[in-house]
Amino acid sequence: MKIAWPPMSSLSQSRPATDPLMPLLAGAVALPFLCAPSFSPTTTFLNQWLSFAGLALVLLVWRLSWQAVRHDVVMSRATRGARWNALQVLIALLLLLAVGQGWTDAPLGQRLIPIATLLLAAVLAWIAGRSARTWAGSGEADGAGDLWWHGLLVGLLVAGLLSVLVSLVQVFAPDLADGRWVAATTTPGRAIGNMRQPNQLSTLLLWACAAAVWLSHRHGWRWPVTALLLTLLVGAEVLNASRTGMVGVALLAIWGVVDRRLSRGVRLAMVAGIAVYLLGWWAMEQWAQLQGQMYYGDDQLRKTLHGDASSSRGKIWANTLALIAQHPWTGVGAGTFNFAWSMTPFPDRPVAFFDHTHNIVLELAVDLGLPFLLLVLALAALFVWRLRGALTQADALRAQSARCAAFLLVLVLVHSLLEYPLWYVYFLLPTALIAGWLAGLAPQAEPRSTSRDVPAAATLPVRMARLLLLAVSATALLGAIEAARQYHDVAVVFDPGLVPGGRPGPLAERIAQGQRSVLFGHHADYARVTMAPQPEQVFEDFERPLFHLLDTRLMVAYARALHGRGDEARAQHVAARLREFRNPAAAAFFAPCEDRTAGDPTAFPCGPDPALTARDLRP
């Protein structure tokens, strides 16, 4: 079947058209990575909210602008294709994941944000894919149709370069990191970015490297400019000493080796990233010695060489496989992994309180079951299959755009095998745009029909799609505003200074107000049950926090509440699970067990482990 792509003028004549939406889109992508202020109880709430609200706003403005009309004015052969093309498969995959988030016994209010985010991701992927297909089929030399892709990469590059400055401050001038413009680092001598997570900073910096490569190709930058940008970004990778970053720098070099369509200077700069990384590592070791301390990267390397390449991940993965064996068909339910894992006997468990398996494949399997995982993997495989040809098409600019998108996806997927970046809105939504754009660039077979193009405005489905897009973007933006209001009601429980006017009410009133939040009320419930002198009297408030994150305080309160209700078997089970964590904060709770002469050594919380199932422990 013949694949036809319109000819395009030479790259040297290609110039992007100025678009007022470009800075808005770039800002919506960059700002969430750069926002330093945080408000308890969720340190990244503002970052994630900015990503969701920002891209919803861009989508709404784009829908109301001439750009949206321009991209669906003609239902041409460039915008039609075989059934189940790459874009359709991607949308089906995202919608399936959204459905899976509601497939759970966990409180629905706590699943609304993941569901809404996945639905917005599906819409963004669809828009990016349609835009890419129109751009690829138009033969435009001015690049006016690549707004979503161009704006995304500009935003990533800006975020990466400004994160270099953040990293320098965090490592070399930590006293300047006041939490307003630069987040304070939690590990002296290590850059963590304003997301406060070194591996997330690492992936952002590598995304920015890829953005620099494509933008240099797009705009015809001289290779020394690209080399300088890559040197700065790879140098910042050294400052955060992420092992994920080490892998990413190697992948960047491999891309430079195999991609012969890039200029020789850019390819050399990409491969030289390894030398920059090694030289930077040596320089940091020398600097650390002068400071009388050890470079954090040496500690990371030592862990890897001594077989601890993933810290306590090996144990959590082993525990996860055991849970999958116990619940192979339907899983434990989306959003309930932490509860199921914490309430299942695991004498060899890691001592940290995990709310994720740190592996996207294991997470889907344990949450939703093996059949669901196989369906997801089948759709993912079909998506990859449908992409064939996108990376090798004749047009240099289109092919390079596809290769850059593929590299960006590989980076975040590699990261997802070790952590969970896609559970953060500011990674998930850009990833959806990247995947949608790549799907739209996949060559499509010429349809059999040779009928003339029909104006899209004349078709009912297109008019409905326009209205749906307007409704989705407006609803998403209004939902973000409501989410901010609800989060404020909860945040004042933990920080009375956030109350307007500086006159906070009594704590009990603030907790009660926070509990009315559908989206974040579990945080207020947590405050109430862990502060209650007799937690059994507020037993009905345990359900939501138990399905958010079990920690020492919550497990102690839950065990005491069960004991106070005379439910000794379940109380002993919770106490036994808490003992497995070996957390010093539980010492006071287990103090009676140390003195065997005081009271009955078989009584709560010192009694035998009844070894119940996690389902038995649901409130």
N, C-alpha and C positions, 0 to 999 in steps of 0.2 A: 504494500500500500504506500503510495507516494506521500512523502512529508514535504510540505511546501512552506517556506518562510520568505517573507518579502525581503528584497534587497535593502541594504541600508548604506548610507554614505559613510565615508571613512571616519574613523574615530577622531582624527585631527579636526574635522569640521563639526564635531558634536559639541554642543553647548547646552547646558540645562536652562530651561526657561525659569525666570524668576517667578516665584509663586508665594503669595502672602501666607499660605498655609504651612510653608516649609519651616519657618522658625517655631510655629506653634507645635508642629509634630515633633521636631527635634527636641524642643523643650519638654514635651510630655514624655519622651523617651529618656532624656538625660536627667531631669530633676529628681526622679525617685531614687536614682543611684547616688545622688549628691546630697540629699537632705540629711542634715546632721541632728536636728532636734528630735527628741523622742519623749514619749509620755507613757508611763506605766499604765496598764500591766503588760502591754505588748510593745517592745522596743521598736519594731519595724512597722507599726501600724501606719504612721504618717507616710513612710516610703511607699507602702503598698497602696494606700489610699490615693496618693498622688498619681500613681501609675494607672489605677482604674479610672479615677475621675478625669485625669488628663487625656487619656486616649478616648474615653467616652465623649469628652468635649470636642476633641479633634474630629471624631466620627460625625458628631452632630453638625459642626460647622462645615465639614466637607460635604455632607448630605445636602445642606442648604445652599451650597455654592455651585458655581458653574462646572466645577470639576466633576461632580457626581453625574450631572446631566451629560457631560462630555463622554464619560466612560461607559454609559449604557444607551447612548443615542441610537446606535446601530447594532442590531442583532446579526452580526456578520459571521462568516464562516470562521473567522479567527476566534470568535467567542463561543462556538459550538464544538462539540467533539463527541467521541465515543462515550457510551454509557460507562459509568464508573471510571472516569478519568481521575488523575491524581488529586485534583481539587475536591471532587466529590468524595473521594475516599477519605481525604483529610477531614472534611466536615463531618462525615459519618463517624470517624474516630473520635473527634472532639465531643460530638453529641452523645456517643456511647459512654464516654467517660463522665459526662455530666449526669446521665441517667444513673450510672454506677454510684455517684456521690449520694444519691437519695436512697440507695439500696442498703439500708442500715436500720438498726434499732436505736441508734444514737438520736438525741433530740434533733428534730428537723431544723430548728433555728440555728444550730451550729453548723449545718450543712448548706445553708442558703448562700453564704459567701462563696464557697468553692463552686457551687452550681452556677451562680451568676457569673463568676469569673470565667468558667469554661464556656458558657454561652456567649459572653462577649468575645472570648478568644475565637470562637467559631465564626462570628460575624466579621471580626477583623481579618481572619484568614481568608474568608470568602472575598472581602473587598480587595485585599492585597492580591489574591489570585486573579480576580477579574481584571484588576488594573494591570497586572503583569501580562496577562494574555492580550489585552488591548494594546499595550505598549509593544509587545513582541510582534504583533500582527500589523502594526500601523506603519512600520518603516520610518518613523519619525527620526529625524537627525538631531532635533533640538532637545530631546529627552524630556519633553514636557509631561509625558505620561508616567514617569517613574517617581512621582511625588512620594508615594508611601515608602518605597525602597530607599530613595535618596535621603528623605527626611529621617528615616530610621537609622541609616548609617552615619549621617551627620550627628545625630543625637548620641549614638554609641561612641563616636570618636571624641566628641566634646566631654562626655561623661568620663571616658577613659583618661583623657589628658588632665582634666581637673582632679581626677582621683590620684594621678601622679603627685600633684601638689599636696593633696591630703595625706598621702603616704609619706612624703618627705617630712611634713610637720609631725606626724605621729611617731616617726622614728627618731628624727634629729632635733625636734623642738617640741616635745610632748607637753610642755607647760602651756603652749599656745592652743592646745586642743581643749577648748572650753565647752564643747557640746553644742555650740551655736552654729559655727561654720565648719568645724572639724570635730568629729566624735573622738572622745578619749579612748585610747587603746587599752585593752584589757590585759595585754601581754607586753611588758616593756621591751622595746627594741623590735617590735613586729608591727607592720602595717595591717590594718583590718578594714580600712575604708570607712565610709560613712554608713555602710550597711552593717558594720560591726561584725563581719564574718569574713575571715581571710580567703576562704575558698571562693566565696561569691565575688570578692574583689578580684581574685585571680581570673575567673571566667570573664568578668567585665573587661579587664585589661586585654585579654586575648581577643574578645569580640572587637575591641577598639583597634587592635592590630589588623584584623581582617577588614574592618571598615577603612582603615588607612590604605590598605592595599587596593581595595576596589575604587576608592575615591581618587587615588593617584592614577589608576587606569582610566577612570571616567573623565577626569579633568586634564590628563596629560601632565601631571606634576613631574618636575625633574626628580630623578631617583634619589639625589641627596636629601631632598625634603622628606621623602618616604622613609629613607634610612634613619634620619633623625627622629622621626615620630616613633618608629619601631624600637629604636634604642631607648627612648624615654619609657615606653610602655613595658618593654622587657626588663629594663632596669627596675621598675616598680615591682615587677614579679619577684625579683630577688628580695625586696624589702618585706614582702609578706610571706616568703619562704613556704609557699604552698606546694605540696607534692602534686596536687592536681595541676598547678601551674607548670611544674617541670614537664609533665606529659604534654601540656598544651604547647609549650615552646618547641618541643620536639615535633609535634604535629604541624606547627607553623613552618618549620624547616622542611618537613617532608612535602608540604604543599609547594614550597618554593622550588624543590628539586624536580617534582613531576610536572608542574604546570609550565609548559614551554610557551604559552601564549602571553605570559607576563614579560615585561622588559627584563633584560639581563640584570640591570642594576637593582631592580626591585627584588628579583629572585635571589641575588647575592645578599641583599639586606635581610631577607627572610631567613636564609640559611645561616647568616652570621649572627642571628639571634641566639644561637647556642653559645657562640663565643662570648657574646655580650653577657649572657647569663652566667657563664663560668667566671668571667672576669669580675662581674659584679659580686658574685659569691665570695671570691677571694678578697675583694676590697672590703666587704662587710666583715669578714673574719678579722682582717687587720684592724678595722675600726673598733670592733668589739673588744679586741685585746687591749687597745689603747684605753678603752673605757673600763677595763677591768671586769668584763663580763663575757659570757659566751653568746655567740651568734645563734639566734633561735633556729636557723636553718641547719646548723650542725646537729642540734638535738633531733630535728625531724629526720635527718639523714641517718643518724645513729639508730633511731627506731626502725627505720626501713631495713637497714643492714642486719639488724638483730631479729628479723622476722615479725616485727610489729608494724607492718606497712600500713595498716588501717586502724591503728589504736585498738579500741574495743569493738570495732565493727565485726570482727570475726565471730565474737561471742553472740552479738545480737543477730547476726545472720544465721548462726546455728540454732538459736532460740526460735527464729522466724520459721526456719524449715520444719522444726518440730510442731509449731502451730499450724503450718500448712498441712502437715500430715494428719493433724487432728480435725481440721476443717477444710478438706480438699475441694468440696463442691461449691459451697457458697461463701467461704471465708468467714472471718469474724465480723465483717461489716465495715463499711467505710467510716473512718473517723473513730474506730473503737480499738485500734491496734494497741495503744498504750494501756487501756484498761485490760484487754485480754492478756497481754503479755505480763503486766504487773500482777494480775491475779492468778496466773498459772504458775505452778511450782517449777522453778528453775534454780537449783542450788548453785549453778555455775554462771549465773547471769552477770552481765556487766553492772557496775554499781551506779552508773549514771541513769537518769530517768529518761528513757527514750520514748519519743512520741512518733517515731518514724523508723523504718528499717534501714534507712540510708542506702537503699537500692530500689530503683523504680520498678524493676521486674518483680522482686520479692514483695514489694509493697502492694502491687496490684493483686498478686496471688494470695497474700494473706488477708487482704481486705475483702476481695470480691470472689475469690475462688479460682481454681485452675481453668475451668471452662471459660470464664470471663477473660482471664489472661490470654488464653489461646486465641480467642476471638480478637482481642486487641492486637496481638502479635500478627495474626493473619492480615488484619487491615493495614498494619504498619508495613508488612512485607509487600502487600499489594501496592501501597503508596510508593515504596521504593522502586518497585518494578515499573510502575507507570512513569517514573521520573527518567527512565532510560532515554538517552538522547539529549536531555537538557544540557548536560555538561559538555557535549561534543558538537553542538550545532555549529553551523558555518559562521554565523554572525559573531564576531569576537566579543562585542560588548554584552550581548545576551548570554553567551556562554560563560563569560567571566562573572557576570551577575549570578548565574546559577551555581558556579563553583564556589563563589564566596558564600552564598546562602547555605550550600551543603556543608562547607567548613564550619560555619556558625552553628549549624545543627549538630554536627559531630561533637563540637566542643561541649555544648550543653548536655548532650546525651552521655558523653563520657563522665562528666561531672555528676550526672544523675545516677550513675552506677555506684557512686561512692557517697553521695549525699542526696539532698532533695531540693535543688534550686527551683524546679518547676512548681513547687508548692508555694512559691513567693510570686505575687502578682507581677512585680517588676521584671521577672524573668519569663513567666508564662506568656504574658501578652506580647512582648517582643518576639518570643519564639513562635507564636502563632502567626505573626506577621511574616517572619522569615519563611516558615514552612508554606504559608499561603502563596507568597511570592514565588518560591521555587516551584510549587505545583503549577502555577500559572505559566511558568516558562517552559514546562514540558511540552515538546512538540505534539501536535494533535493531527490525526489523519484527516485528510480532506473528506468531508461528508459526501455521500453519494448524490444527494440532492444538489442541483445547480440552480435552484430558484434564486431569484433576486433578493437582495438584502431587504429586510422589512424593518421599518422604524420600530425600535423597542417600545416607544411611548404608545404605539398603537396596539400593543398586546396586553391583555388583562394580567397575565403573570408578572410582567415587568412592572406594571403600575402597582400591583400588590407588593412586589418586592421593595419598591421605593417607599411605600407607606410603612412596611414592616421595618425597614432600615431606620426611618425617622422615629418610629415608635421605640425601637430597641435603644437607639442612642439617647433619646430623651429620657426613657425609663432608667437607663443605666446611670445617667448623670443625676437624676433626682434620687435614685437609690443611694448613690455615693454621698449625697448631701445628708440624707436621712441616717446613713451609717455613721457619718461624722458626728451627728447630733447624739446618737445613741452611745457612741464611744465616749463622748465627753461626759455623759451621765455616769459612766462607769469609772472614767479616769479620775473624777473628783473624789471617789472613794479612797484612792491611793495618794492623791495629791490635792489637798484642800485648797491650795493656792490657785488652782485652775477655776475656782468658782468666780463668776463675774462679780465685781465689786469687792472681792476679797473678804466676804463675810460668809464662810461656809456654815451650813447647818450642822446639827449633831450627826455623828458618824452613823447612828442607826437610821436616820432619815436618808442620808446619802446612799447607804447600802440598799435601803428599800427602793429608792428611786432607780438605782442601777439595776436592780433585779427585774425591773419592768422592761429592760432592753431585750428584744427578741434575739438580736445578733450577738450581744456581748454580756448578757445577764449572768452567764456562768462565772465570770470574774467576781461579780458581786456576791453570788451564791458562795463562792470559795471564801470570801472574806467573812461571811456570816457563819458558816459552819466551822471554820477553823478558829474563830474567836469565841464561839459559844462555850460557856462554862459547862453546860450539859448538852452536848451535840445531839443527843437522842431527841431533844425537844424541837430540833429544826431538821429532822430526818428527811422531810420532803424536799429540802433544798440541796441534797447531795447529788441528785441525778445528773444535772448539767455539768458540774465541775468534775465528776468522776469520769465523764466521757470527753474531757478536755485534756487534762494532764494530771496524773497521780504523782504527788511528791510526798516527802516525809510528813509534812504538816497535815495534808489531806488524808493520808493513810492512817495516821494516829487518830485524827478526829473521827474517821469512819469506823475504825476498830472500837473506839470508845462509845460511839453511838450504838453500834450493834450490841456491845456489852451492856449498855444501859437499857436496851430493849429486851435483854434476856436471851439474845441470839448468840449463845456462846460459841457454837461451832463456827459460824461465819466470822465472829470476832477473832477467834484463835487463828483462823485461816489468814485473815488480813495481817495479823501480827506476825505470823510465820513468814509471809511474803515480805513484809517490811524488814524482817531480820536478814533476809537474803541480800538486801541492798547494802548492808553493813555501813549505814550512814551515821556519822557521829551525832547528827542532830536528833537521832532517835534514842540517844543514850539515856535521857531522863525517863523516857517511856518504858525502857527495859530495865531500869535501875532495880525494881523489886526482884527481878530474876537473878540479880547478882548475889543477893543475900538470901540464900536458901533457908536460913533459920527464921526468916520473917514471913509468916503466913504459909499458905499451901503452894509448894513449887509447881503443882499441876494447874494452878488457877491462872486466869487471864492476867497478864499477857504471856505467861511463861509456859502454858500448857502445850500438849502435843499438837502437832499439825494434823488437822482433819483431812487435808489434801482434797478439797472440793474442786469443782470446775469453775472457770471464770464466769460462766453463765449463772452459777449458783450465787455469785456475789453481786449480781445486779440489784440495785436498790428497789 
